[in-house]
Structure formats: C-alpha cells, structure tokens
C-alpha cells in the first residue's frame, strides 16, 4: 500500500513552516547530505545525514508526500529540474508532487535525493514554497 496524503487537502501553515525549517539547514555551505559511516576494503559506505532523514520524516508528517503516480510524472519532474523558470511559477500542488517524486525516486534510485540536494534543486523547491507561504491567508489557502 502506498502511503501518502490526499493531494486535495492542502497543508496547514504549521505544516508548511515545519518543512521550511530545513531550508536554512540545506543552504548552509557546510551541509553534506551524506556522511561516510564505514570504509572496508576500498568500499565506502555512506548514509544520509540526520537532517535528511528528519526532512523526509517531516515531509510525510506534514502531508507533503502525496498519493499519485509519481513514476509516470517523471518527465514533468525533470522539466522542473532542467528549467528553473518553471519552478518559479509552480503552485503548491506541483511543489508537493516534486517533493513526493524526489523522495520516492530515492527509494528506487539510491543517492537521487543527495544529488538533488547537491544540485540545489530541493533548496529551490523550498524557496518556492517559502514564496507561496508568504501569500498565505486563512481565507484563501495556497494554490
């Protein structure tokens, strides 16, 4: 069973704020998404840093991981990665789909999330979320 929030139910301001707390962490020039945990006979074993695991957990808890066919949406996700101008115009539904895509893609393609963090794409998504959240009003929600 695929776990995820209903796309039709928008996140609350508190949920958005919980996700945005990671922007400053990920923008820190000393931030590394992966850390070496062991080296054995020329092999390096890495795992994600605690911040990345907490980010993933927060995305699930805050309803940013949504139920949809993320694998079929990959061409669209790549468009947002390749063209930052598209990301600048993205609304909340796209932000949630992008975060879902990158978290789920990481399960089938180990290291994907680290690559997206190193490329600054996750940070770009969070910056767009920050812009969207600045327009939040209790009457209109975020579109």
Secondary structure, 3 states (H helix, E strand, C coil): CCCCECCCCCCCHHHHHHHHHHHHHHHCCCCCCEEEEEEECCEEEEEECHHHHHHHHHHHHCCCCECCCCCCCHHHHHHHHHCHHHHHCCCHHHHHHHHHHHHHHHHHCCCHHHHHHHCCHHHHHHHHHHHHHHCCCCCCCCC
